[in-house]
Amino acid sequence: MIVHEWGEVPYGEAMAQMRRVHRQAVEDGKNHLIFCSHPELFTVGADDESKWDVPTVRSDRGGAITCHSPGQLVTYFCFQAAQPARFYRNVCEAYSLFFKSTLPEVAYERKQPGFYIANRKIASLGFRYANGVSMHGVSLNVDVDLTLHNRVNPCGLEGIYATSLAAEGVVLPMANVKSTLQTQISEVFGDPVQA
């Protein structure tokens, strides 16, 4: 597994870079894990035809509306995914292990894909697959401005609100969150990080 650290990068620029990494993954047959964050914006998945009260940017990922902002860890997966369902299960397992060790009350909800504590959503998932390799990924709220994130219901779900690790009393440096997730993703996929 090759890890890419991008820091904060504008969404449009990140999409262009992700597509380049996706082409690289198709060619080299390796898994590429990308960590980054984005300035404040709302993105909408390809199949969402809803009208929103906030400016949105169209994305070719699955899923509905997602808020991005500093303090959120966005993890893009350009992984070998000949079996998308199995790949998706592995991603969910890695994040479930992360939450088990940091905030055990969090659970994955299959009917409304994402990770929740009661009616509070802490992480969103959205993927696309091309040429046997995944694109897009998971947005995890580490310590975000929840006023911004709650300008819309996460994924348009009525009665669901955004939360974060910090808001739930778990204060972790972003570096620790990344390193723990990287370890768990590597273990679940059985793919050690390349030096």
KOLMIMI-294725 format. One record per residue: chain; residue number from 1; residue in three letters; x, y, z of N, C-alpha, C in turn. Coordinates in steps of 0.1 Angstrom, whole numbers. Example, Ala and Ser with C-alpha at 12.3 -4.5 7.8 and 13.67 -1.06 7.14 Angstrom:
% KOLMIMI-294725
["A", 1, "ALA", [132, -57, 78], [123, -45, 78], [132, -33, 78]]
["A", 2, "SER", [128, -22, 71], [137, -11, 71], [129, 0, 79]]
% end
This chain:
% KOLMIMI-294725
["A", 1, "MET", [8, -12, 0], [0, 0, 0], [9, 12, 0]]
["A", 2, "ILE", [6, 22, -9], [13, 34, -10], [5, 45, -4]]
["A", 3, "VAL", [10, 53, 5], [3, 64, 12], [7, 77, 7]]
["A", 4, "HIS", [-3, 85, 3], [-1, 99, -2], [-7, 109, 9]]
["A", 5, "GLU", [1, 118, 13], [-3, 129, 22], [-4, 142, 15]]
["A", 6, "TRP", [-16, 147, 13], [-17, 159, 5], [-20, 172, 13]]
["A", 7, "GLY", [-23, 170, 26], [-26, 182, 34], [-40, 188, 30]]
["A", 8, "GLU", [-42, 201, 32], [-54, 207, 27], [-53, 211, 12]]
["A", 9, "VAL", [-62, 207, 4], [-62, 209, -10], [-76, 212, -15]]
["A", 10, "PRO", [-77, 222, -24], [-91, 225, -29], [-97, 213, -36]]
["A", 11, "TYR", [-110, 212, -35], [-117, 200, -40], [-114, 196, -54]]
["A", 12, "GLY", [-115, 207, -63], [-113, 204, -77], [-99, 199, -80]]
["A", 13, "GLU", [-89, 205, -73], [-75, 201, -75], [-74, 186, -70]]
["A", 14, "ALA", [-80, 183, -59], [-79, 170, -53], [-85, 159, -63]]
["A", 15, "MET", [-96, 163, -70], [-102, 154, -79], [-93, 151, -91]]
["A", 16, "ALA", [-86, 161, -96], [-77, 159, -107], [-65, 150, -102]]
["A", 17, "GLN", [-60, 153, -90], [-49, 145, -85], [-54, 130, -82]]
["A", 18, "MET", [-66, 129, -77], [-71, 115, -74], [-72, 107, -87]]
["A", 19, "ARG", [-76, 114, -98], [-77, 107, -111], [-64, 102, -116]]
["A", 20, "ARG", [-54, 111, -114], [-40, 107, -117], [-35, 95, -109]]
["A", 21, "VAL", [-38, 95, -96], [-34, 84, -88], [-42, 71, -92]]
["A", 22, "HIS", [-55, 73, -96], [-63, 62, -100], [-57, 55, -112]]
["A", 23, "ARG", [-53, 64, -122], [-46, 58, -134], [-33, 51, -130]]
["A", 24, "GLN", [-26, 56, -121], [-14, 50, -116], [-17, 36, -110]]
["A", 25, "ALA", [-28, 35, -102], [-32, 23, -95], [-36, 12, -106]]
["A", 26, "VAL", [-43, 17, -116], [-47, 8, -127], [-34, 2, -133]]
["A", 27, "GLU", [-24, 10, -135], [-12, 6, -142], [-3, -3, -133]]
["A", 28, "ASP", [-1, 2, -120], [9, -6, -112], [3, -17, -103]]
["A", 29, "GLY", [-11, -18, -103], [-17, -29, -96], [-16, -28, -81]]
["A", 30, "LYS", [-13, -16, -76], [-11, -14, -61], [-22, -6, -55]]
["A", 31, "ASN", [-24, -7, -42], [-33, 1, -35], [-27, 14, -31]]
["A", 32, "HIS", [-34, 25, -34], [-30, 39, -31], [-40, 45, -21]]
["A", 33, "LEU", [-35, 49, -9], [-43, 55, 1], [-39, 70, 2]]
["A", 34, "ILE", [-49, 79, 2], [-47, 93, 1], [-54, 99, 14]]
["A", 35, "PHE", [-46, 107, 21], [-51, 115, 32], [-51, 130, 29]]
["A", 36, "CYS", [-62, 137, 31], [-62, 151, 28], [-74, 158, 35]]
["A", 37, "SER", [-76, 171, 34], [-88, 178, 38], [-90, 188, 27]]
["A", 38, "HIS", [-102, 194, 28], [-106, 204, 18], [-111, 217, 25]]
["A", 39, "PRO", [-110, 228, 19], [-116, 241, 24], [-131, 238, 24]]
["A", 40, "GLU", [-138, 248, 30], [-153, 246, 32], [-160, 245, 18]]
["A", 41, "LEU", [-168, 234, 17], [-177, 233, 5], [-186, 221, 7]]
["A", 42, "PHE", [-197, 221, 0], [-207, 210, 0], [-206, 203, -14]]
["A", 43, "THR", [-204, 190, -14], [-204, 182, -26], [-216, 173, -27]]
["A", 44, "VAL", [-221, 170, -39], [-233, 162, -41], [-229, 151, -50]]
["A", 45, "GLY", [-234, 139, -46], [-231, 127, -55], [-238, 127, -68]]
["A", 46, "ALA", [-233, 118, -77], [-238, 119, -91], [-253, 116, -92]]
["A", 47, "ASP", [-259, 108, -83], [-273, 104, -85], [-283, 113, -77]]
["A", 48, "ASP", [-277, 123, -70], [-286, 131, -62], [-292, 143, -71]]
["A", 49, "GLU", [-305, 143, -72], [-311, 154, -80], [-318, 164, -71]]
["A", 50, "SER", [-315, 164, -58], [-322, 173, -49], [-317, 187, -51]]
["A", 51, "LYS", [-326, 197, -46], [-322, 211, -46], [-318, 214, -32]]
["A", 52, "TRP", [-307, 221, -31], [-301, 224, -18], [-301, 239, -15]]
["A", 53, "ASP", [-301, 244, -3], [-301, 258, 1], [-287, 263, 2]]
["A", 54, "VAL", [-277, 255, -1], [-263, 259, 0], [-257, 257, -14]]
["A", 55, "PRO", [-246, 264, -17], [-239, 262, -30], [-233, 248, -30]]
["A", 56, "THR", [-234, 240, -40], [-229, 227, -41], [-220, 225, -53]]
["A", 57, "VAL", [-211, 215, -52], [-202, 211, -63], [-206, 197, -66]]
["A", 58, "ARG", [-209, 194, -79], [-212, 180, -83], [-200, 171, -83]]
["A", 59, "SER", [-202, 159, -78], [-191, 149, -78], [-196, 137, -85]]
["A", 60, "ASP", [-187, 129, -90], [-191, 116, -97], [-191, 104, -87]]
["A", 61, "ARG", [-190, 107, -74], [-190, 96, -64], [-205, 92, -62]]
["A", 62, "GLY", [-207, 81, -54], [-220, 78, -50], [-224, 86, -37]]
["A", 63, "GLY", [-236, 85, -33], [-240, 93, -21], [-247, 106, -24]]
["A", 64, "ALA", [-252, 112, -13], [-259, 125, -15], [-250, 136, -11]]
["A", 65, "ILE", [-255, 146, -3], [-248, 158, 0], [-238, 155, 12]]
["A", 66, "THR", [-226, 161, 11], [-216, 159, 21], [-209, 173, 23]]
["A", 67, "CYS", [-207, 177, 35], [-200, 189, 38], [-185, 186, 41]]
["A", 68, "HIS", [-176, 194, 35], [-162, 192, 37], [-157, 205, 44]]
["A", 69, "SER", [-147, 204, 52], [-141, 216, 59], [-128, 212, 66]]
["A", 70, "PRO", [-120, 222, 69], [-108, 219, 77], [-113, 212, 90]]
["A", 71, "GLY", [-104, 203, 95], [-108, 195, 107], [-114, 182, 104]]
["A", 72, "GLN", [-117, 180, 91], [-122, 167, 86], [-111, 159, 79]]
["A", 73, "LEU", [-110, 146, 82], [-100, 138, 76], [-107, 131, 64]]
["A", 74, "VAL", [-103, 135, 52], [-108, 128, 40], [-98, 118, 35]]
["A", 75, "THR", [-103, 105, 34], [-94, 94, 30], [-99, 89, 16]]
["A", 76, "TYR", [-91, 91, 6], [-95, 86, -7], [-88, 72, -10]]
["A", 77, "PHE", [-95, 63, -15], [-90, 49, -18], [-89, 47, -33]]
["A", 78, "CYS", [-77, 46, -38], [-75, 42, -52], [-70, 27, -50]]
["A", 79, "PHE", [-79, 18, -47], [-75, 4, -43], [-80, -5, -54]]
["A", 80, "GLN", [-73, -16, -55], [-77, -27, -64], [-90, -32, -59]]
["A", 81, "ALA", [-100, -32, -67], [-114, -35, -62], [-121, -43, -73]]
["A", 82, "ALA", [-116, -55, -77], [-122, -63, -86], [-136, -68, -81]]
["A", 83, "GLN", [-137, -69, -68], [-150, -72, -61], [-154, -60, -53]]
["A", 84, "PRO", [-161, -51, -58], [-165, -39, -51], [-172, -41, -38]]
["A", 85, "ALA", [-180, -51, -37], [-187, -54, -24], [-178, -58, -13]]
["A", 86, "ARG", [-168, -66, -17], [-158, -71, -7], [-149, -59, -3]]
["A", 87, "PHE", [-145, -51, -13], [-137, -39, -10], [-144, -30, 0]]
["A", 88, "TYR", [-157, -27, -3], [-165, -19, 6], [-166, -24, 20]]
["A", 89, "ARG", [-168, -37, 21], [-169, -44, 35], [-156, -42, 42]]
["A", 90, "ASN", [-145, -43, 35], [-132, -41, 42], [-130, -27, 47]]
["A", 91, "VAL", [-134, -17, 39], [-133, -3, 43], [-142, -1, 56]]
["A", 92, "CYS", [-154, -6, 56], [-163, -5, 67], [-157, -12, 79]]
["A", 93, "GLU", [-151, -23, 77], [-144, -30, 89], [-133, -22, 95]]
["A", 94, "ALA", [-125, -16, 86], [-113, -8, 91], [-118, 4, 99]]
["A", 95, "TYR", [-129, 10, 95], [-134, 22, 102], [-141, 17, 115]]
["A", 96, "SER", [-148, 6, 114], [-154, 0, 126], [-143, -3, 137]]
["A", 97, "LEU", [-132, -8, 133], [-121, -11, 142], [-116, 2, 148]]
["A", 98, "PHE", [-115, 13, 140], [-110, 26, 145], [-120, 31, 156]]
["A", 99, "PHE", [-133, 30, 153], [-142, 35, 162], [-143, 27, 175]]
["A", 100, "LYS", [-141, 14, 173], [-141, 5, 185], [-130, 9, 195]]
["A", 101, "SER", [-119, 14, 190], [-108, 18, 199], [-109, 32, 203]]
["A", 102, "THR", [-117, 41, 197], [-118, 55, 201], [-131, 59, 206]]
["A", 103, "LEU", [-142, 54, 200], [-156, 59, 203], [-165, 47, 201]]
["A", 104, "PRO", [-166, 37, 210], [-173, 25, 207], [-188, 26, 204]]
["A", 105, "GLU", [-194, 37, 208], [-208, 39, 205], [-211, 41, 191]]
["A", 106, "VAL", [-201, 43, 182], [-203, 45, 168], [-206, 32, 161]]
["A", 107, "ALA", [-216, 32, 152], [-220, 20, 145], [-222, 23, 130]]
["A", 108, "TYR", [-219, 14, 122], [-222, 15, 107], [-237, 12, 105]]
["A", 109, "GLU", [-243, 21, 97], [-257, 19, 93], [-258, 16, 78]]
["A", 110, "ARG", [-262, 3, 75], [-262, -1, 61], [-273, 5, 53]]
["A", 111, "LYS", [-285, 8, 59], [-296, 14, 51], [-293, 28, 47]]
["A", 112, "GLN", [-286, 35, 56], [-282, 49, 53], [-267, 50, 54]]
["A", 113, "PRO", [-260, 45, 44], [-245, 42, 46], [-238, 54, 52]]
["A", 114, "GLY", [-231, 50, 63], [-223, 59, 71], [-222, 54, 85]]
["A", 115, "PHE", [-214, 62, 93], [-212, 58, 107], [-219, 68, 116]]
["A", 116, "TYR", [-226, 63, 126], [-235, 71, 134], [-234, 68, 149]]
["A", 117, "ILE", [-237, 79, 157], [-240, 77, 172], [-255, 81, 173]]
["A", 118, "ALA", [-264, 72, 175], [-278, 75, 176], [-282, 83, 163]]
["A", 119, "ASN", [-286, 95, 164], [-290, 103, 152], [-280, 113, 147]]
["A", 120, "ARG", [-267, 110, 151], [-256, 119, 148], [-246, 112, 139]]
["A", 121, "LYS", [-244, 118, 127], [-235, 112, 117], [-221, 117, 119]]
["A", 122, "ILE", [-211, 108, 120], [-197, 112, 122], [-188, 110, 110]]
["A", 123, "ALA", [-193, 101, 101], [-184, 98, 89], [-194, 94, 77]]
["A", 124, "SER", [-190, 98, 65], [-197, 96, 53], [-189, 88, 43]]
["A", 125, "LEU", [-195, 79, 35], [-188, 71, 26], [-194, 73, 12]]
["A", 126, "GLY", [-186, 74, 2], [-191, 74, -12], [-179, 70, -21]]
["A", 127, "PHE", [-183, 60, -30], [-172, 54, -39], [-177, 54, -53]]
["A", 128, "ARG", [-168, 52, -62], [-170, 49, -76], [-159, 39, -80]]
["A", 129, "TYR", [-162, 31, -90], [-152, 21, -95], [-151, 22, -110]]
["A", 130, "ALA", [-138, 21, -114], [-135, 21, -129], [-123, 13, -131]]
["A", 131, "ASN", [-123, 4, -141], [-111, -4, -145], [-106, -12, -133]]
["A", 132, "GLY", [-116, -17, -124], [-112, -26, -113], [-105, -18, -101]]
["A", 133, "VAL", [-106, -5, -101], [-99, 3, -91], [-110, 13, -85]]
["A", 134, "SER", [-110, 14, -72], [-119, 23, -65], [-115, 38, -66]]
["A", 135, "MET", [-124, 47, -64], [-121, 61, -63], [-130, 67, -52]]
["A", 136, "HIS", [-127, 79, -47], [-134, 86, -37], [-131, 78, -23]]
["A", 137, "GLY", [-140, 81, -13], [-137, 74, -1], [-146, 78, 11]]
["A", 138, "VAL", [-139, 82, 22], [-146, 84, 35], [-142, 98, 41]]
["A", 139, "SER", [-152, 105, 46], [-150, 118, 53], [-153, 116, 67]]
["A", 140, "LEU", [-143, 117, 76], [-145, 116, 90], [-143, 129, 97]]
["A", 141, "ASN", [-153, 133, 105], [-153, 146, 112], [-145, 144, 125]]
["A", 142, "VAL", [-133, 150, 125], [-124, 149, 136], [-127, 161, 146]]
["A", 143, "ASP", [-126, 173, 141], [-129, 185, 149], [-133, 196, 139]]
["A", 144, "VAL", [-145, 197, 136], [-150, 206, 125], [-160, 216, 131]]
["A", 145, "ASP", [-163, 226, 123], [-173, 236, 126], [-187, 230, 124]]
["A", 146, "LEU", [-193, 225, 134], [-206, 218, 133], [-217, 228, 128]]
["A", 147, "THR", [-216, 241, 131], [-226, 250, 126], [-226, 250, 111]]
["A", 148, "LEU", [-215, 249, 104], [-214, 248, 90], [-219, 235, 85]]
["A", 149, "HIS", [-215, 224, 92], [-219, 210, 87], [-234, 208, 89]]
["A", 150, "ASN", [-240, 215, 98], [-254, 213, 101], [-263, 223, 93]]
["A", 151, "ARG", [-257, 230, 84], [-265, 238, 75], [-275, 230, 66]]
["A", 152, "VAL", [-271, 217, 64], [-280, 208, 58], [-279, 195, 66]]
["A", 153, "ASN", [-290, 187, 65], [-289, 173, 71], [-279, 165, 63]]
["A", 154, "PRO", [-270, 158, 70], [-260, 150, 63], [-267, 140, 54]]
["A", 155, "CYS", [-263, 140, 41], [-268, 131, 31], [-283, 133, 29]]
["A", 156, "GLY", [-288, 145, 34], [-302, 148, 32], [-312, 140, 41]]
["A", 157, "LEU", [-307, 134, 51], [-315, 125, 60], [-322, 133, 70]]
["A", 158, "GLU", [-335, 132, 71], [-343, 140, 80], [-340, 135, 94]]
["A", 159, "GLY", [-338, 145, 104], [-336, 141, 118], [-322, 136, 121]]
["A", 160, "ILE", [-313, 137, 111], [-299, 133, 113], [-290, 146, 113]]
["A", 161, "TYR", [-281, 146, 123], [-272, 158, 124], [-258, 154, 124]]
["A", 162, "ALA", [-249, 163, 120], [-235, 160, 120], [-229, 161, 134]]
["A", 163, "THR", [-219, 153, 136], [-211, 154, 149], [-197, 151, 145]]
["A", 164, "SER", [-188, 151, 155], [-174, 149, 153], [-168, 142, 165]]
["A", 165, "LEU", [-156, 137, 163], [-149, 131, 175], [-148, 141, 186]]
["A", 166, "ALA", [-144, 153, 183], [-142, 163, 194], [-155, 166, 201]]
["A", 167, "ALA", [-166, 168, 193], [-179, 171, 199], [-184, 159, 208]]
["A", 168, "GLU", [-179, 147, 205], [-183, 135, 213], [-173, 133, 225]]
["A", 169, "GLY", [-164, 142, 227], [-155, 142, 238], [-142, 134, 235]]
["A", 170, "VAL", [-139, 131, 222], [-127, 124, 219], [-118, 134, 212]]
["A", 171, "VAL", [-108, 139, 219], [-99, 149, 213], [-86, 142, 209]]
["A", 172, "LEU", [-84, 141, 196], [-72, 134, 191], [-65, 143, 181]]
["A", 173, "PRO", [-52, 144, 181], [-45, 151, 170], [-48, 144, 157]]
["A", 174, "MET", [-49, 152, 146], [-52, 146, 133], [-41, 135, 129]]
["A", 175, "ALA", [-29, 138, 133], [-18, 128, 130], [-21, 114, 136]]
["A", 176, "ASN", [-26, 114, 148], [-29, 102, 155], [-41, 94, 148]]
["A", 177, "VAL", [-51, 102, 144], [-62, 96, 137], [-57, 90, 124]]
["A", 178, "LYS", [-49, 97, 116], [-44, 92, 104], [-36, 79, 106]]
["A", 179, "SER", [-27, 79, 116], [-18, 68, 118], [-26, 56, 122]]
["A", 180, "THR", [-36, 58, 131], [-44, 46, 135], [-52, 40, 124]]
["A", 181, "LEU", [-58, 49, 116], [-66, 44, 104], [-57, 37, 94]]
["A", 182, "GLN", [-45, 43, 92], [-36, 37, 82], [-33, 23, 87]]
["A", 183, "THR", [-30, 21, 100], [-27, 8, 105], [-38, -2, 103]]
["A", 184, "GLN", [-51, 3, 106], [-62, -6, 105], [-66, -10, 91]]
["A", 185, "ILE", [-64, 0, 82], [-67, -3, 68], [-57, -13, 63]]
["A", 186, "SER", [-44, -11, 66], [-34, -20, 62], [-36, -34, 67]]
["A", 187, "GLU", [-41, -35, 79], [-43, -49, 85], [-55, -55, 79]]
["A", 188, "VAL", [-66, -48, 77], [-78, -54, 71], [-76, -58, 57]]
["A", 189, "PHE", [-69, -50, 49], [-66, -54, 35], [-54, -63, 34]]
["A", 190, "GLY", [-47, -66, 45], [-35, -74, 44], [-25, -69, 35]]
["A", 191, "ASP", [-23, -56, 35], [-14, -49, 26], [-5, -39, 33]]
["A", 192, "PRO", [7, -43, 37], [16, -34, 45], [20, -22, 37]]
["A", 193, "VAL", [22, -11, 44], [26, 2, 38], [40, 1, 32]]
["A", 194, "GLN", [42, 5, 20], [56, 5, 14], [64, 17, 19]]
["A", 195, "ALA", [76, 15, 22], [85, 25, 27], [88, 35, 15]]
% end
